[in-house]
Amino acid sequence: MPYHIKKPGLPLNAGIGDVYYTGGLLWDERYANRKVYSSKATADARVANPDGTNGGFNNATVVSE
């Protein structure tokens, strides 16, 4: 089952709901541009913040498709 990562858009981006992780440091509001993971474990590892340096993924969730 494929998975992707999403998080709520910033309040500054009025009118934009969720944003989707597209890879690297990038997020996009277009669902079609999301990065798809083949396993939940791989997506969870990307979101993990064990050392506090993964702040871009704050409030992010892994979602099954």
N, C-alpha and C positions, 0 to 999 in steps of 0.2 A: 504494500500500500504506500503511495507517495505522501510526502509531508512538505509543508512549507512553514515559514516563520512570518508572523505578522505582529504589529503593535499599533496602538492608537496613534493617530496623527497628532502633531503638536497643536496646541490651542492657537498658535500664531497662524496656522494654515486653515483659516476659516473655510468651512465647507468641505474639507477633506476628512474623510473618515479614517479607516485603517490604512496603514502603509505596509508594504510587503518587502521583505529582504530580497535584494537582487544579486548580492555578492559583493565582496570587498567591503567598502565603507558605504555602499549605496542602498537606499530605500526608495520605493516608488509607490505611488497610489494606484497604479494600474496592476490589477491582478495578473494579467497575462505576462507581465515582466518578472514575476516572482521566480526565485531559485527553488527548484524542486529537489528534494532529498529522497533517496530510495528507502531509507530506514529512519525510524524515529530516533534511534540512538545517535546517529550522525547529526541530525538537526538539534537534538538536546545538547550535544557536545558543543555546538556552535553558540548556543544561547548561554551556556554555563558561564558563571562569573565567579570562579573559586578564589581568584586573587584580587578582585575588585577593579580590574582593568578593562572590563568588557561593557562599559557604561552605555554604549549605543544600543545594547539589547535590553536595557531596563524596560520593564513592562511588556516584553515580547513573549509570545506564546508559540508553541509548536502546534500546528493544526494538521489533521489528516484530511486528505482530499476525497 
